[in-house]
Amino acid sequence: MSSIPWVCSQCLARSTRLVRKPWLLFPRRALQTITDSDLSPALLTRARSLAKEHATLSERLAISFDPKNAKRVGELGPVAKALTEWNNAKKSISELKSLLDDPVAETELRSLAVEELETTQATLTSISNDLKRALVPRHPFADLPCLLEIRPGAGGDEAGLFAFELLRMYITFCTRRGLRSAVIKRELGDGTTDRLSEAILEIEADGAYGLLRTESGVHRVQRVPATESKGRTHTSAVSVMVLPSFPDTGGTDGALNFDDPSSDYYINPQEVRTEKMRASGAGGQHVNKTESAIRLTHVPSGIVVSMQDSRSQQANRKKAWQILRAKLAEARQEAREQELVELRRGVLGGVARMGRGDKIRTYNYGQSRCTDHRSGLTVHNLDDILEGGESLETVMDSVRSWLSDREILAIASEIPEKRQ
């Protein structure tokens, strides 16, 4: 017994606590690298506010169920969970600092801290990243199906040919991902089978908008056309617009209220001019004898939608209204995003949004590369991208990460930081 050194009760209690909580074992230099700078005061303020709202609504739900409160609690759950984990980690670090400041701390405990350093740093970094991502609000249309509209731009026939290839790329991508898609509008150039004038692809899966919204913008192609005798590279452009697709009735849960004038989904029928006409193109006597085509014009905005793909006037009318509602909702959402861009421009130093007028991606056939101009990612596997393969998904993932990072920076800029 005489060989066992005497240990005070405080040290024994502290050692017992460390055994139960091995994540407390840090050397001092590790603590210096893990500071509150990982999460700015602005982000922490927002996280604590949302966590408080989560706790309040959870208490209300325990008393009486309300669908809106339940949905909001579900949205705030990841923030509350990540903040709890972050607070626990910071509390552990604070306890560790107290231990390292204790002159009687044992050398053996410090050596254990070195062994745990790398794992603990990675854990804290992961928690911080999870919290940042949880603070990014979901796009209001993220869970909806979508409509993908493709139109050739500058480049003449070459643009129409590439537009046709993009349509095939997205159809193949949806097939590979198990997403049900259907072409609800396809217009080809006169006398051609592979030069697209306009196409609309409907992806009916929930969440398709959130998956494909990265594709909105101008897609540029650089290649030598088949008709080019001197081997010169031509540049053409195709516009892609991703629109939310709404259910006919606005949803069974009332989340999309088509009758509420303040909602993005509302259209005043008196502001829409409807025209009936005979369809053009292939179709035989049916095209010549019936007025099955429909053109809708939203007078205040000037948005025009025409539909003639179906032999039924009623079916064309239904599809035209679906597209018109989608375009108006997207335009209203885009206007709000533009207001935020103007407010944030000084902090972000540029545009932090995706617009259909922005050049977003270049497909270079000569170098077999695809470059996304938002995330900066370049992939040298153009064939796989045009086949809707994993390379295309890699590019889309990089853009989603870019959007998330920009949104985090914008959130941090909205709340003035206070010195502590």
N, C-alpha and C positions, 0 to 999 in steps of 0.2 A: 504494500500500500504506500510505502514511503516514496516509491519511484513515480507515483502519479502526481503531477503538479496540481497545485491548488488553483481552482477556477472560480471566479466570482459568479454569483447568481445571474447578474446582468449579461455577462459574456456567454454563459451557458444557455440562457434564454434566447440570446441573439443567434447563437450557433444552431439551436434547434429550429428557429424560424428560417434560417438560411437553407437547412436541409429540406424543409417543407417547400421552400420557394427557391429552387436553384437558379431561377432567372434573375435573382438579385445579385448574382456574383459577377461584378464588373470591375476591371481595373480602372483607375482614375482617367487614363487617357481615352478609354472608350466613352466615358460620360461626357467628355469634352466634344466628342463628335456627334452626339445625339442631343440636340437642343430643340427649343421651341421653334427654331427656324424651319424645321421640317413642315410645320403647319403654321401659317401666319396667323396673327391674332384675328384678322378678318375672317379667315376660314373657321377658326375655332368659335368665333362669335356666332357665325351662321349655324355651325353644327350644334352648338348648345341650345340655340333657339329652336331648331327643328326637333332636337331630342326632348326638349321641354314640351313642345306641342304633341309629340308622340305619347309622352307620359299622360298628359291631360286627356287626350282623346281615348287612350286605353282605359282610363278610369271611367269615362263616360260609357264606353262600350260594356264595361262590367256591370253597369246599372241597367242600360237598355241598348238594344242593338239598333244601329242606324247604318244603312248601306254606304252612305257617303263617308261617314266617319271610319267605317271599316276599311274602305278603299284607301283613305288617307293614311291610316295606321299602317297598312301594308306598304305604302310608298315610303313612309318615314322609317320603317323597321330597319333597313340596312344602315341608315345613318345612326340611329340609336345604338345598334349593336356595335358598330365600328367605333363609335365614340367611347362606349363603355370599355372596350378592349384597349383603346388608346389611353384612357385615363388610368386603367390598371397598370399598364406598362410604365407610364410616367410616375405613378405612385411607387412602383417597385424601384425605379431609378432613384427617387428621392430618398427612400429608405436606405438604398445602397450608399448614397453620398454620406448619409449620417454614419454608416458603418466605417467607411474609409476615412472619415474625419476622426474616428475613434483611435487614439494612439495605442490602445491595447489590442487592436485587431490582429488576428493571428496570420502569420505568413502563409500557412496552408490554405486559408480561405482566399487569399489574394491569388494564389496559384490556380485555384479552382476557377476563379473569375476569368483568368486568361483563357482557359479551356472553353468557357461558355461564351466568350466574347462574339465570335463570328456568328454563331447561331442566333444570339439575342439581337444583334444588330439587324440581321436579315428579317427577324420577326417584327421588330419595331418598324422597319422600313416598309414591310408588307402591310402592316396595320395602317400606317400613315397613308399609303397609296389607296388602300381600300376605302378609307374615310374620305379622301379627296374625290374618288370616283362616285361614292355614294352621294356626295353633295351636288353633283351635276344633275339638274332636273331632266327628267325624261321628256322627249319631244311629245307634244300633245297628240300627234298622229302616229307615234311609234308603234302602237299595238295593232294598227289597222292594216287591212290589205292595201294594195296600191295599184295605180295605173302608171304605166311607163310609156311616155310619148316620145317618139323618135322622128326628127325632121332633119333633112339635109340642109346645110347652109352653103357657105362659099365653097366653090370648087366644081360646080356644074355636075356633069354626069358622074364624075369620080366621087363626089359627095354622096350622090344617090346610091352608088354601089357600096360605099362603106357603110351607109345607113342600113342597108340590107344585111351586111355582115354583123353589125352591132345587134340587130334584131335577132339574128340566129344565135349570137353569143349569149344573149340574155335568156332566150328560150332554152338553150342547152344548159345554162347555169341553173335555171329553175328545175329542169328535169333531174340534174345531178343531185340537187339538194332536196328533191322530193316535194317541190312546191308546185301546186296545180296552177297552170297558166293557160291563157287563151288569147289569141289575137282577135280583138273585137273591131279593129279597123286596120285595113292595109290598102294603100293606094300606090300603084306602080306607075312608072313613066310610060308614056305612050309606046305601045309595041314592044315593051321589055318585060322580062320575067325576073330580073334581079336588080333593078334600079328603083329604089324606094322613093316615093314622094312624101309619104306620111304613114306612120303606123302607131297603133296604141295596143300595148300588151297589158292584159289584166292578170295580176298575180293575186289569187284569191286567199292565200294563206294569211292568218293573223300574224302580225309582226313583219309582214313583207315590206311595209314602208320604212320601218326602222332599219331593216337589213339593206335596202337598196337606195336609200336617200342619198348615199354618198355618190351616186351616179349622176345627179343633177348637174348640168353644166354643159360646156362645149367640149366635145371630144375631137381632137385634131389628129389627122392621119398624114403621114409623110411616106410616099412610095412612088415608084415609077409606074404610071398607068400602062395598061396593055396597048393603048393606042399611041404611046409616046415613042417616036421613031429614033430620037436622039438620046434616049436613056436618061433624060432629066427627071429629077425628083420633083413631084408636085405636092403641094400642101392643100388639103381640103378640111372641111369642118362639118360636124354633125351636132345638132343640139338634142340633148336628152333632158326630159323633164319628168320627175317622179312626183306623182300626185296621190293624195290619200283617196282611198275608195270607201265610200260610206254605204251602209246597208240602206235598203229602200225606205225603211220606216224610221231610221234614226237610231235603231238599237232597241232591244227589249228592255234594257235597264234604264232607258231614258237619258243615257249619258250624252247622246247626240240628239239635241232637240232641234228639229228642222223648223219648228214653229216659233222659236225664240228669236226676235229680231236682233238681239245682242250677240248671238252665237255666230261663229265662223261659217256655219253650215246653212244659215238661213238665206233664202232667195225669195224676194217679193215677186210673185208671178206677174204682177202688173208691169214690172220693169223688164220683162223678157218678151221679145218679139219672136213669134214662131212663124216660119215659112215652110210650106210644103212644096216639093218639086219632084220632077222625075229624075231618077238616078241616072248616072252616066256610066259608061264602060260596059263590061260584059254583062249579059243578063237576058238577051233575047227580047221576045215580045213583052215580057213582064216589065222590063225597064222602060219600054216605049209607051206602054198603055196605062201605067199606074204611077201615082205620085207617092212613092214610098219613102223618098228621102226627106230628111228633116234638117232644118237649119235654125238654131237658136241664137239670138243676139241679146246679150245682157247690156241694155242701153247705157246705164251709168258708167260701166267700166269699159265698154266696147269689146268685150270678149265674145267671140263668135265660135260656135261649135256646130259642125255639120256631120251627119251620119247617114250612110246609105248602104252599109254592108249587108243589112238584113233585108229580106224580101217583104217583111212586115213593117208597115209604118209605125205600129205601136211599139215594136221592138226597137226600131231606130230612135223613136222619141224617148224611150226609157234610157237607152244608152247615152243619148245626147244630154239628157238632164243629169245623168250620173257624172259625165265628164265636166259639164258646166259647173255643177256644185263643187267638184274636186278642184277645178281651176280657181274658183272664187275663194274657197277656203285656203288654198295654198297662197294666193295673192295676199289675203288678209294677214296670214301668219308671217309671210315674207316682209310685209310692211312693218310689222312689229319688230321683227328681227333687225330690220334696217335702222329703226329708231335706236335700238340698243347698240348697234354698230357705231352710230354717230356719237353716242354718249361714251363709248369705250375706246374710240379711235385713238385718243391721246395716250391711253395706257398701253394698248396692245400694239400701237404703231402700225396698224394696217387693218385690213378687212378680216373679220373673224367669222365669216359665214360662207355658205355655199349658195351662189346664185346661178340661175340658168344662163346668165349672160357672161359668166366667167369661164375662161379657158382652164380646164381642170386637168386634162390628161393628153399626152401625146403618144401615138402608136407609130413607131418608126420601123418600117418593114425591112429597110436595108440593113439595119443593125439588130434586127430581131429584138427590139426592146420596147418596153412600155414605161413611161415616166409619169407619175402623178405629181402635179405641180403644187399641191397643197401639203402633203406629207413629205414630199421630196424623195419618195421611194422609187427606185428604178429596178425593173425586173427584166432580165435578158432571157425571156422565154415567151415570146409573143404568140407562138402557136398555141400554147396551153391557155393563155389568156383568152384568145379568140374562140377557143373551144369551151369557154366557161369553166375552166379547171381550177385547181387549187391556187394557181398563181394569181388569178383574178380575185379570189377570196383573200389572198394575202394583201393585195393592194387595197381592197375595200377595208380590211381590218386596220391597215395603217392610217387610213383617212379617219376612221372612227376614233382611233387613239389621238390623232391630231386635233379633232374637234373637241374631244374631252379635255385635253391639255389646255386648249385655248379658252374653253369655258371655265375651267378652274382658275386660270389667270384673270379672267373677267370678273368672276365672283370675288376674288381677293381684292380687286380694284374698286369694288362698289362700296365697301365699308371702310371708312377711314381707320387706320390702325392707331391704337393708343399705346403710348409707352407705359410699360409696367414697372 
